[in-house]
Amino acid sequence: MDFSLTEDQISMRSEVIRFARRELNDDVVARDAANEFSLKGWRRCAKMGIQGLPFPREYGGSGADLVTLAVVMQALGYACADHGLLFAIAAQMVSVQMPLAQFGTEEQKARYLQPMCSGERIGAFCLSEPGSGSDAFGLSTTATRNGDCYVLNGSKTFITNAPVADVFLVFATTDKGAGFMGITAFLVEKGSAGLMVGKPIGKLGLRTSPMSEVFLHECVVPAANRLGRVGMGQRLFTASMQWERTLILAFGIGAMERQIEACVAYARERKQFGQPIGGFQAVANRIVDMQVRFETSRLLLYHAAWLLQQGRLSDMEAAMTKLYVSESCLQSSLDAIQVHGGYGYTTECQVERSLRDAVGGRLYSGTSEIQRNTIARSLGL
């Protein structure tokens, strides 16, 4: 069992860190306050090869393995303070590009996957609805066959990337009597008649990641834009969730690493009662706990990514990774603020923004409660 990174992975990590520091941190504080998405940053990442990293070369990707993807996303989280941008990129990769690569026709891959890898198009995953949160398959959106087309009606909410998306991967009910086997996925293009994107939704954190509602009223979609077979929506969703729960928070682990470095530096510099605060056991132990969480999260991530690459990842392992990493990101962000004291509570301190960005990790891609339910079922409870 070899836990070391390859020379190529180490080299790539260093290159990505240099790139992110140089290209992705422009006006982060101002854009966070204004809820402003960086299209420039998105395109810079695509030019760097980020969006195409794990996808086949024939569609503009690099064909990298998933551990390498985890290493790269962690490096981005370490060096890039724009977590909203990283979340938007990760969300497209794991929930739109992956289903396209795995279930799309050659025509669909050429038309949608390739321009997503190159940064020319942005994709949005449309599953959640106003009346169904954790009940992922309680969908009221319908798709009715009409000749060579489907007519979609319904609404979606909390859709990441929707305000800037060119392609929407929409899940709809095609057979109301078939339960989750009656769900089908469709690729709906921006500008389609009957498709409307709502105004951006303000958020506590990840503010530079755009989000809005999506409305479909008599929206006509060619049958050629159906992704997978009729009734295959549940299979697409399950596959994308394994990717999502494993990899969506890789950037957060990089952020945890950066927090530890900031806390150590501050604890050495800040003096109280005639000595650096790092000399106080309460402060030192808090930072130690942050380090343990970081190392544990990193190992869980790499192991889950390796299992996913081998086709051996179970739902329980994906859920454990998502649960532990999301909870650790949040707790370490709280600890970072505590170490920085009153300064950490101010908006000029980066750890305050990291806390806001970390809160959503316990909600998206399945809440912590849902992850615990999945683990419990896997244990036979």
C-alpha positions as CSV (number, residue, x, y, z in Angstrom):
1,M,0.0,0.0,0.0
2,D,1.7,3.2,-1.2
3,F,0.4,6.5,0.2
4,S,2.9,8.7,-1.6
5,L,2.1,10.9,-4.5
6,T,3.8,10.3,-7.9
7,E,6.4,12.7,-9.2
8,D,3.9,13.9,-11.8
9,Q,1.2,14.5,-9.2
10,I,3.7,16.5,-7.0
11,S,4.8,18.5,-10.0
12,M,1.2,19.2,-11.1
13,R,0.3,20.2,-7.5
14,S,3.1,22.8,-7.5
15,E,2.2,24.1,-10.9
16,V,-1.5,24.5,-10.0
17,I,-0.6,26.3,-6.8
18,R,1.5,28.8,-8.7
19,F,-1.2,29.2,-11.3
20,A,-4.0,29.8,-8.7
21,R,-2.0,32.3,-6.7
22,R,-1.1,34.2,-9.9
23,E,-4.4,34.1,-11.7
24,L,-7.4,33.4,-9.5
25,N,-7.3,35.8,-6.5
26,D,-8.2,39.1,-8.2
27,D,-10.6,41.2,-6.1
28,V,-12.0,38.2,-4.2
29,V,-13.2,40.2,-1.2
30,A,-15.0,42.7,-3.5
31,R,-16.5,40.0,-5.6
32,D,-17.6,38.0,-2.6
33,A,-19.4,41.1,-1.2
34,A,-21.1,41.7,-4.6
35,N,-22.0,38.0,-5.3
36,E,-20.0,38.3,-8.5
37,F,-19.0,35.2,-10.5
38,S,-15.6,35.3,-12.3
39,L,-16.0,34.2,-15.9
40,K,-12.4,35.3,-16.4
41,G,-11.3,32.9,-13.6
42,W,-13.5,30.1,-15.1
43,R,-11.8,30.5,-18.5
44,R,-8.4,30.7,-17.0
45,C,-9.0,27.4,-15.2
46,A,-10.2,25.8,-18.4
47,K,-7.1,27.0,-20.3
48,M,-5.1,25.4,-17.5
49,G,-6.9,22.2,-18.2
50,I,-8.8,21.9,-14.9
51,Q,-12.4,21.3,-16.3
52,G,-11.1,18.6,-18.6
53,L,-8.7,16.9,-16.3
54,P,-10.3,13.5,-15.8
55,F,-12.1,13.3,-19.1
56,P,-11.1,11.5,-22.3
57,R,-8.5,13.3,-24.5
58,E,-10.8,12.9,-27.6
59,Y,-13.2,15.3,-25.9
60,G,-10.7,17.9,-24.8
61,G,-9.7,16.3,-21.6
62,S,-6.4,15.0,-20.2
63,G,-7.5,11.5,-19.2
64,A,-6.1,11.9,-15.6
65,D,-7.1,9.5,-12.9
66,L,-9.3,10.5,-10.0
67,V,-6.6,10.7,-7.3
68,T,-4.8,13.2,-9.5
69,L,-8.1,15.1,-9.8
70,A,-8.4,15.1,-6.0
71,V,-4.8,16.3,-5.7
72,V,-5.4,19.2,-8.2
73,M,-8.7,20.3,-6.6
74,Q,-7.0,20.3,-3.2
75,A,-4.2,22.4,-4.5
76,L,-6.7,24.9,-5.9
77,G,-8.4,25.1,-2.6
78,Y,-5.1,25.7,-0.9
79,A,-4.0,28.5,-3.2
80,C,-7.2,30.1,-4.5
81,A,-9.3,32.1,-2.0
82,D,-12.3,32.1,-4.4
83,H,-14.0,29.0,-3.1
84,G,-17.2,29.9,-5.0
85,L,-15.4,29.6,-8.3
86,L,-13.9,26.3,-7.3
87,F,-17.3,25.0,-6.1
88,A,-18.9,26.0,-9.4
89,I,-16.2,24.2,-11.4
90,A,-16.4,21.1,-9.3
91,A,-20.2,21.0,-9.5
92,Q,-20.1,21.1,-13.3
93,M,-17.4,18.4,-13.5
94,V,-19.0,15.9,-11.1
95,S,-22.7,16.4,-11.9
96,V,-22.8,17.4,-15.5
97,Q,-19.6,16.4,-17.3
98,M,-19.4,13.0,-15.6
99,P,-22.9,11.9,-16.7
100,L,-22.2,13.1,-20.2
101,A,-18.9,11.2,-20.3
102,Q,-20.5,8.0,-18.9
103,F,-24.0,8.0,-20.5
104,G,-23.9,10.4,-23.4
105,T,-24.0,9.6,-27.1
106,E,-21.0,10.4,-29.2
107,E,-22.9,13.4,-30.7
108,Q,-23.8,14.6,-27.2
109,K,-20.2,14.4,-26.0
110,A,-19.0,16.3,-29.0
111,R,-21.7,19.0,-28.6
112,Y,-21.6,19.4,-24.9
113,L,-18.8,17.7,-23.1
114,Q,-16.0,19.0,-25.3
115,P,-16.9,22.7,-24.9
116,M,-17.4,22.2,-21.2
117,C,-13.8,20.9,-21.0
118,S,-12.6,23.9,-22.9
119,G,-14.5,26.4,-20.9
120,E,-16.7,27.5,-23.8
121,R,-19.9,26.2,-22.2
122,I,-21.1,26.1,-18.6
123,G,-23.4,23.3,-17.3
124,A,-26.0,23.2,-14.5
125,F,-27.4,20.2,-12.8
126,C,-31.1,20.6,-12.3
127,L,-32.6,18.1,-9.8
128,S,-33.8,19.9,-6.6
129,E,-37.3,21.3,-6.6
130,P,-39.2,23.6,-4.3
131,G,-41.2,20.8,-2.9
132,S,-38.5,18.2,-2.6
133,G,-35.2,18.8,-0.8
134,S,-33.6,15.6,0.5
135,D,-36.3,13.6,-1.2
136,A,-34.4,13.7,-4.4
137,F,-36.8,11.6,-6.5
138,G,-40.0,13.3,-5.3
139,L,-40.1,15.3,-8.6
140,S,-43.1,17.2,-9.9
141,T,-41.3,18.3,-13.1
142,T,-42.7,16.2,-16.0
143,A,-41.6,15.3,-19.5
144,T,-44.2,14.2,-22.0
145,R,-43.2,12.6,-25.3
146,N,-44.6,14.4,-28.4
147,G,-43.3,12.9,-31.6
148,D,-39.6,13.5,-31.9
149,C,-39.6,15.8,-28.8
150,Y,-40.4,16.0,-25.1
151,V,-42.4,18.7,-23.5
152,L,-41.0,19.7,-20.0
153,N,-43.0,21.4,-17.3
154,G,-41.9,22.3,-13.8
155,S,-39.4,24.2,-11.7
156,K,-36.1,23.6,-10.1
157,T,-34.5,25.5,-7.2
158,F,-31.0,26.0,-5.7
159,I,-29.4,25.3,-9.1
160,T,-25.7,26.0,-9.1
161,N,-24.4,27.8,-12.2
162,A,-27.9,28.4,-13.5
163,P,-27.5,32.2,-14.0
164,V,-24.5,31.7,-16.3
165,A,-25.2,28.2,-17.7
166,D,-25.4,27.4,-21.4
167,V,-26.7,23.8,-20.8
168,F,-29.0,22.5,-18.2
169,L,-29.1,18.8,-17.2
170,V,-32.8,18.5,-16.1
171,F,-34.3,15.5,-14.4
172,A,-38.0,15.0,-15.0
173,T,-40.7,12.4,-14.4
174,T,-41.6,10.5,-17.6
175,D,-43.7,7.8,-15.9
176,K,-45.5,8.8,-12.7
177,G,-46.4,5.2,-11.8
178,A,-42.8,3.9,-11.9
179,G,-41.4,5.8,-8.9
180,F,-37.7,6.5,-9.2
181,M,-37.5,4.3,-12.3
182,G,-39.8,6.8,-14.0
183,I,-37.2,9.6,-13.9
184,T,-35.4,10.6,-17.1
185,A,-32.6,13.2,-17.8
186,F,-32.6,15.8,-20.5
187,L,-30.0,18.3,-21.9
188,V,-31.8,21.6,-22.3
189,E,-30.0,24.4,-24.0
190,K,-30.0,28.1,-22.9
191,G,-32.5,30.0,-25.0
192,S,-34.8,27.1,-25.5
193,A,-38.5,28.2,-25.7
194,G,-40.2,27.8,-22.4
195,L,-36.9,27.8,-20.4
196,M,-36.5,30.7,-17.9
197,V,-33.8,31.3,-15.4
198,G,-34.7,33.2,-12.2
199,K,-32.8,36.0,-10.6
200,P,-29.6,35.0,-8.6
201,I,-30.2,33.8,-5.1
202,G,-28.2,35.5,-2.4
203,K,-26.3,33.0,-0.1
204,L,-24.4,33.0,3.2
205,G,-21.3,31.6,1.6
206,L,-19.8,30.6,-1.7
207,R,-21.2,33.9,-2.9
208,T,-19.2,33.9,-6.1
209,S,-20.8,30.7,-7.2
210,P,-24.0,31.7,-9.0
211,M,-27.3,30.1,-8.1
212,S,-30.9,30.6,-9.1
213,E,-34.2,28.9,-9.8
214,V,-35.0,27.4,-13.3
215,F,-38.5,27.3,-14.7
216,L,-39.8,25.1,-17.6
217,H,-43.2,25.9,-19.2
218,E,-44.1,23.8,-22.2
219,C,-40.3,23.6,-22.9
220,V,-39.8,21.6,-26.1
221,V,-36.6,19.4,-26.0
222,P,-35.5,17.2,-28.9
223,A,-35.6,13.5,-28.1
224,A,-31.9,13.5,-29.2
225,N,-31.2,15.5,-26.1
226,R,-32.4,12.8,-23.7
227,L,-29.4,11.6,-21.7
228,G,-29.4,7.9,-21.4
229,R,-32.5,5.7,-21.8
230,V,-36.0,6.5,-20.6
231,G,-36.2,5.8,-16.9
232,M,-32.4,6.0,-16.5
233,G,-32.4,9.2,-14.4
234,Q,-32.0,7.4,-11.1
235,R,-28.9,5.6,-12.4
236,L,-27.4,8.8,-13.7
237,F,-28.1,10.5,-10.4
238,T,-26.6,7.7,-8.3
239,A,-23.4,7.6,-10.4
240,S,-23.0,11.4,-10.2
241,M,-23.6,11.3,-6.5
242,Q,-20.7,9.0,-6.0
243,W,-18.4,11.4,-7.8
244,E,-20.0,14.4,-6.1
245,R,-19.8,13.0,-2.5
246,T,-16.2,11.9,-3.1
247,L,-14.8,14.9,-4.9
248,I,-17.0,18.0,-4.4
249,L,-15.2,19.0,-1.2
250,A,-11.6,18.3,-2.3
251,F,-11.0,22.1,-2.6
252,G,-12.2,22.4,1.0
253,I,-9.4,20.2,2.2
254,G,-6.9,22.5,0.6
255,A,-8.6,25.4,2.4
256,M,-8.2,23.5,5.7
257,E,-4.4,23.3,5.0
258,R,-4.2,27.0,4.3
259,Q,-6.2,27.7,7.6
260,I,-3.7,25.7,9.6
261,E,-0.7,27.6,8.2
262,A,-2.5,30.9,8.9
263,C,-3.3,29.8,12.5
264,V,0.2,28.6,13.2
265,A,1.7,31.9,11.9
266,Y,-0.8,34.0,13.9
267,A,-0.3,31.9,17.1
268,R,3.5,32.5,16.8
269,E,3.2,36.2,16.2
270,R,0.3,37.2,18.5
271,K,1.3,37.8,22.1
272,Q,-0.8,37.8,25.2
273,F,0.4,37.9,28.8
274,G,4.0,38.2,27.6
275,Q,4.2,35.2,25.3
276,P,3.0,34.0,21.9
277,I,-0.6,32.6,22.2
278,G,0.7,29.3,20.6
279,G,2.4,28.6,23.9
280,F,-1.0,28.3,25.6
281,Q,-2.2,24.7,25.5
282,A,-5.8,25.6,24.7
283,V,-4.7,27.4,21.5
284,A,-2.1,24.8,20.5
285,N,-4.6,21.9,21.0
286,R,-7.1,23.6,18.8
287,I,-4.6,23.8,16.0
288,V,-3.6,20.2,16.6
289,D,-7.2,19.1,16.2
290,M,-7.3,21.1,12.9
291,Q,-4.2,19.2,11.7
292,V,-5.7,15.8,12.6
293,R,-8.9,16.6,10.7
294,F,-7.0,17.7,7.7
295,E,-4.9,14.6,7.5
296,T,-7.9,12.3,8.1
297,S,-9.9,14.1,5.5
298,R,-7.1,14.0,2.9
299,L,-6.7,10.2,3.4
300,L,-10.4,9.6,3.1
301,L,-10.5,11.7,-0.1
302,Y,-7.6,9.9,-1.7
303,H,-8.8,6.5,-0.7
304,A,-12.4,7.1,-2.0
305,A,-11.1,8.6,-5.2
306,W,-8.9,5.5,-5.8
307,L,-11.8,3.2,-5.1
308,L,-14.0,5.2,-7.5
309,Q,-11.4,5.0,-10.2
310,Q,-11.3,1.2,-9.7
311,G,-15.1,1.0,-9.8
312,R,-15.2,-0.3,-6.2
313,L,-16.5,2.7,-4.3
314,S,-19.6,1.8,-2.2
315,D,-22.3,4.2,-1.2
316,M,-21.1,4.0,2.4
317,E,-17.6,5.0,1.6
318,A,-18.8,8.0,-0.5
319,A,-21.1,9.0,2.3
320,M,-18.4,8.7,4.9
321,T,-16.1,10.9,2.8
322,K,-18.7,13.6,2.3
323,L,-19.8,13.5,5.9
324,Y,-16.4,13.7,7.5
325,V,-14.9,16.2,5.2
326,S,-17.8,18.6,5.3
327,E,-18.1,18.5,9.1
328,S,-14.3,18.9,9.4
329,C,-14.2,21.9,7.1
330,L,-16.8,23.6,9.2
331,Q,-15.3,22.8,12.6
332,S,-11.8,23.8,11.5
333,S,-13.2,27.1,10.1
334,L,-14.8,27.7,13.5
335,D,-11.5,26.9,15.2
336,A,-9.6,29.2,12.9
337,I,-11.8,32.1,14.0
338,Q,-11.4,31.2,17.6
339,V,-7.6,31.2,17.2
340,H,-7.7,34.6,15.6
341,G,-10.0,36.0,18.3
342,G,-11.8,39.3,17.5
343,Y,-9.8,39.8,14.4
344,G,-11.1,36.5,13.0
345,Y,-14.6,37.8,13.4
346,T,-14.0,40.7,11.1
347,T,-14.7,40.7,7.4
348,E,-11.2,41.8,6.6
349,C,-9.9,38.5,7.9
350,Q,-10.0,35.7,5.4
351,V,-11.0,33.0,8.0
352,E,-14.4,34.7,8.3
353,R,-15.2,34.1,4.7
354,S,-13.9,30.5,4.9
355,L,-16.4,29.8,7.6
356,R,-19.3,31.1,5.5
357,D,-18.1,29.1,2.6
358,A,-17.8,25.9,4.7
359,V,-21.4,26.0,6.1
360,G,-23.0,24.8,2.8
361,G,-20.9,21.7,2.7
362,R,-23.2,20.1,5.3
363,L,-26.2,20.8,3.0
364,Y,-25.4,20.3,-0.7
365,S,-24.8,16.9,-2.3
366,G,-26.9,15.4,0.5
367,T,-27.1,16.8,4.1
368,S,-25.0,15.4,6.9
369,E,-28.2,13.7,8.1
370,I,-28.7,12.0,4.7
371,Q,-25.1,10.8,4.7
372,R,-25.6,9.3,8.2
373,N,-28.7,7.6,7.0
374,T,-26.8,6.0,4.1
375,I,-24.1,4.8,6.4
376,A,-26.6,3.4,8.8
377,R,-28.4,1.4,6.0
378,S,-25.1,0.1,4.8
379,L,-24.5,-1.2,8.3
380,G,-27.8,-3.0,8.3
381,L,-29.5,-0.6,10.7
